[in-house]
Every structure is written in structure tokens, then in C-alpha cells.
Amino acid sequence: MLNHLTLHYARSIVSIFLLSISSFQDVRKREIDDRVWIAFIVAAVLINVAGVLTGLVEPAGWLVFAGLQSALFILLYYAGAFGGADAKSLICLSIMYPTCLAEFLTELSVGRLTVPLSAFNNAIILTLVFPVFNLLWNFSMKLRGVELFKGLEEEGLHRKIAAIFLLMKIRFSHYCSNSFRFALAEKYSRSGVKRIVFTKTLGEDFSSRIKDEEYVFTSFLIPLQVFILLGLTVRLVYGDILLLLTLMIVKLLIKGF
């Protein structure tokens, strides 16, 4: 017999399974088969329709919150916050995990947003490991004798510091063989001066000027699906990291006064 716990387990098992598939594909080739999202939506609809028919899911709340959250993720996608596949996965989670106003307020009181929003928040927090990794990677390159800013001497100090945390210095031949994992983060200006760039769109291709043995700064294209999967798992087990930290800071500030 269906109950809230059964539906919760069904949603979680299906979501983690399908996000595991999308994560594997994201890591392997940064492309995800649309059949994953079709299966996700079909499963979400079937599970929640069963919930509606048994009185366990409030249809109005499900549709309203799914629509609002999906609209938010679409806006973030068009704002450049993440890729199309990441938006699709978050929309699928919005359809998979229904809520209503009363449930939303109850969850909020204990430091939890809706599952899709918390999964996204957690994913973003978890990706903060990359600046630390980039710092350690670039430091190791420096120890190996690689000149991090060779040809980039005219860059300002603040841009060099940002590059150390946000970019990776790798051999150009490695970039060429893994170009779907990296974006080239150096280009020549019109005056012929080499510059560091932090955007994905680099404009003119100047890769023909670089020799295979040279080292270049690159931006690692984060497989966000992996972090959405981890973010969902953290949300199901623990909660919303960002919201809980915010509430903790607010409580400490209140006590301080």
C-alpha cells in the first residue's frame, strides 16, 4: 500500500539512479543523452500521479511549485549560471519532488528549502572545492619549474591572483586532447599582447600560435551533474548547507546582541 515513505523512497531511488547516469555521461564527454531526461520526467509523473490518486500528493501545490522552480532554473540557464543539461536535471527534480505551501514553510523552519533548490545550493557550495584544487595544482606546476605567467607579465596582480584560484596551468598538448573538458583561458589582444580571460567565449582562435610543449591557462569545465547528484544526496541525508549555515550565523549574531 502506498504511503508517504514509499513515495519518498521511490523518488529518491529513481532520481539518484538517473542522476548517476547523467553524471557518468557528463564526466565522460560533457554531453547527456536526452533519453535520461525523458525517463526522469515519465517516472516523476507516474510516481506523483499515483500519489495524487491516493491522496498523498496535493496536485495544485505540485504543479505550482514545479512550475515556479522550473521557471527559476530556466531563467538561471539563460543568465549563464549553468548549462542546458544542468537546467534539465533541476527541472526534472522540480517535477519529481512535489510540495505545497504548508510543507514548504515547515521544511524552511528546520533549515530546508525544496529538494531541487537545496540540491542546487548544495551543488554550488560543493564546487567551491575547485578554487582550492586549482591553487594546489598551480603551486605544483610552479614547483615543477613551470613559469605560470610567462608572456603574461602585463597582467595586473589581481588578475594573476584570480587566475591562480580559478584557472589551471596545463600543457597545451593536454588541452588539445581534452578540449571538451577545458576552455582555453588565454588570448591575444588586437595589439598582440597575451591576456588572461575568464569567460567561456574567447573570440578569435589563436591556438595555431601555441606549441604543444607550451603551458597555458585553462578553465576546467565542471561536470555539474556530479555535484547536483551529490547536492541531492546531501539534501536527502542532511539538508541545505547554505541555508543551515545562514541560520547558524544569524543565531550567533542574535546571541551576540
Order of alpha helices (4+ residues) and beta strands (2+ residues): alpha-alpha-alpha-alpha-alpha-alpha-alpha-alpha-beta-alpha-beta-beta-beta-beta-alpha-alpha
